[in-house]
Every structure is written in structure tokens, then in C-alpha cells.
Amino acid sequence: MAQTTLKDAVEARGPYAVWDLMTEEERREAAAATWKEADPETGALIQMALARELKFRPHAVRRLGAEKVAGRLAHIAKDLPENVLFQFLFHYHMAAKRPLLVEFLDAVGLPHEDGVLNLPEDAGAPDEAEVKTAAEALVAGHGREALVYLSTLLVADGEFWAGLAPVLEGHDPEGEAATTPTR
């Protein structure tokens, strides 16, 4: 069955749907950020994948700078496991999109430190109506860029961010506003 909304695509394909929504430049930024900031396990996995792709020895790949590998890494990212691709999305937002994160979390009223949630362990999900209102405002102000972020949140924790579903249902998998009502 074809995914008719961005929400459907994200639920069906997870981070791969978000990756498809991103521009080539955003993918390169995500690859560079992950190359620089990945945890040791993820770093080793992407180094091995890149070494295979480039036909290099793994130790030679480790010495390459992010600017040298970003394009090739962005190209092979879609073939990496889902949890690794999610790391690309995470590092992209942490490195390049902090103001967007801050704007959204402030609008929802959630405590954070420079865009990184700072919730007590027993915190429940935010009010769905507040999340929806904040998400609509973010999309109105930032367009597809906001949809990439909001889709990433839905991939990370669909239950916690349930208020995002109606906003993502209003867009097709490419991020265009739906022309006909859905559901």
C-alpha cells in the first residue's frame, strides 16, 4: 500500500522516510556531523561500511576528515541499519538545527538545554494539542526543514510526540501540503 501522508511514510519506513525528505546538502551535513560525533559503536560501523564502499582498509578510512567522506557517506547511509541512520538524523539536528529545536521546545513548553530535552524521569508526554499547535507554527515558519525535524521526533518516540501525527498527515511523503483531505 502506498504511503499517502508523511505520517504514513514515517510510520512505515522510520528514519528512511525522513532521509528521503532531506535535501542532498542536509544529508551531507548529517553525514559529516555523524562522522565527527558518533559514539564508538556507530563510528566503527560507518567506518567499516565506508571502507567497503571506497575499497580502503578500515584504518585508512579513520584518518579521513568529515569533508572528505560526507558525500560518499550520505550516499551509502540509506543502506545502513535503521538505528545507524537514526544517528545521522540525531547528529544533524544537534549540529545544525539547534535554533529550530529550541523554538519548538519553547513553544511546547518543555524544559530543555539548548534544544536537548531535560525532563524528569517520571515526566509524561506533552499535551497533544500544544504539540500540534507548536508544530503547525514551526511548519508555517520553516516549511520542509521543520517537517524533517518533526518527522525525526515521531521516529524517535511516536507515543510521546503523538500530537505531531495530525500535522504530518497534512503533508505527502515529499513534504508537500496535502491537496485533498486525509482521513
C-alpha positions in Angstrom: 0.0 0.0 0.0 1.4 3.4 -0.9 2.1 5.8 1.8 -0.2 8.8 1.2 0.9 11.0 4.0 4.2 11.9 5.6 3.0 10.3 8.8 2.2 7.1 7.0 5.7 7.1 5.4 7.4 7.8 8.7 5.4 5.0 10.5 6.1 2.5 7.7 9.8 3.4 6.9 11.1 5.2 10.0 14.3 7.2 9.5 14.4 6.2 5.8 11.3 8.3 5.1 12.9 11.2 6.9 16.2 10.7 4.9 14.2 10.8 1.7 12.6 14.1 2.8 16.0 15.8 3.3 17.9 17.7 0.6 21.3 16.4 -0.6 23.0 19.2 1.3 21.2 18.3 4.5 22.2 14.6 4.0 25.9 15.7 3.6 25.6 17.8 6.8 24.1 14.8 8.6 26.9 12.5 7.4 29.6 15.0 8.4 28.1 15.5 11.8 27.8 11.8 12.4 31.4 11.2 11.2 32.6 13.7 13.8 30.2 12.9 16.7 29.2 9.2 16.5 29.5 7.0 19.5 32.3 4.4 19.2 30.0 1.6 18.1 28.2 3.6 15.4 31.5 5.1 14.4 33.1 1.7 13.8 30.1 0.5 11.8 30.1 3.5 9.5 33.9 3.3 9.1 33.6 -0.3 8.0 30.8 0.5 5.6 32.7 3.4 4.2 35.9 1.3 3.9 33.9 -1.3 1.8 32.4 1.4 -0.4 35.8 3.1 -1.0 37.7 -0.2 -1.2 40.0 1.2 1.5 41.4 -0.5 4.6 39.4 0.5 7.7 42.5 2.1 9.4 42.9 4.3 6.4 39.3 5.5 6.5 39.6 6.6 10.1 42.1 9.2 9.1 39.8 10.9 6.6 38.2 14.2 7.5 34.4 14.7 7.5 34.6 17.0 4.5 36.3 14.2 2.5 33.8 11.5 3.4 30.5 13.4 3.8 29.3 12.9 0.2 30.0 9.2 0.0 28.7 8.6 3.5 25.5 10.4 2.6 25.2 8.2 -0.4 25.5 4.9 1.5 23.5 6.0 4.5 20.3 4.7 3.1 21.8 1.2 3.1 22.8 1.3 6.8 20.7 -0.2 9.6 17.8 1.8 10.8 19.4 2.6 14.2 22.5 3.9 12.5 20.6 6.1 10.1 18.7 7.5 13.0 22.0 8.6 14.4 22.6 10.6 11.3 19.3 12.4 11.9 20.1 13.0 15.6 23.6 14.3 14.9 22.3 16.5 12.1 19.8 18.2 14.3 22.3 18.6 17.2 25.0 20.1 15.0 23.0 22.2 12.5 19.4 22.8 13.8 19.6 23.9 17.5 17.6 27.1 17.0 14.8 25.1 15.4 14.8 22.7 18.3 14.8 25.5 20.8 12.0 27.3 19.1 9.8 24.1 19.0 10.5 23.0 22.6 9.9 26.5 23.9 6.6 26.7 22.1 5.5 23.3 23.6 6.7 24.5 27.0 9.1 21.6 27.6 12.3 22.1 29.7 15.5 21.8 27.7 19.1 22.9 27.5 19.8 24.4 24.1 17.3 22.1 22.4 18.1 18.9 24.3 15.1 17.8 26.4 15.7 18.0 30.1 12.7 16.1 31.5 12.4 14.4 34.9 12.3 10.6 34.6 8.7 10.4 35.5 7.6 13.1 33.0 4.6 12.2 30.9 4.0 13.1 27.3 3.3 16.8 26.5 -0.3 17.9 25.8 -1.1 16.7 22.2 -3.0 20.0 21.4 0.1 22.1 22.5 2.4 19.9 20.4 0.1 20.2 17.4 -0.1 24.0 17.7 3.6 24.4 18.1 4.3 22.0 15.2 1.9 23.9 12.9 3.6 27.2 13.8 7.1 25.6 13.2 6.0 24.3 9.8 4.4 27.7 8.9 7.7 29.4 9.7 10.2 26.8 8.4 8.5 24.6 5.9 10.1 21.4 4.9 13.0 22.0 7.3 10.5 21.8 10.2 8.9 18.6 8.7 12.3 16.9 8.8 12.7 17.7 12.5 9.2 16.8 13.4 9.4 13.5 11.5 12.6 12.7 13.3 10.8 13.3 16.6 8.0 10.9 15.5 10.6 8.3 14.6 12.3 8.7 18.0 9.1 8.3 20.1 5.7 8.3 18.4 3.8 7.9 21.7 5.5 10.9 23.4 5.1 13.1 20.3 1.5 11.9 19.4 0.4 15.5 18.7 2.6 15.6 15.6 0.5 13.0 13.8 -2.1 15.4 12.5 0.5 17.8 11.3 2.4 15.2 9.4 -0.9 13.8 8.0 -1.3 17.2 6.3 1.7 16.6 4.1 2.6 14.0 1.5 5.8 11.9 1.9 7.8 14.5 0.0 6.7 17.2 2.4 4.2 19.0 0.2 1.0 20.1 1.7 -1.8 17.6 1.0 -4.2 18.8 -1.7 -7.0 16.6 -0.5 -8.2 15.9 3.0 -6.7 12.8 4.5 -8.7 10.6 7.0 
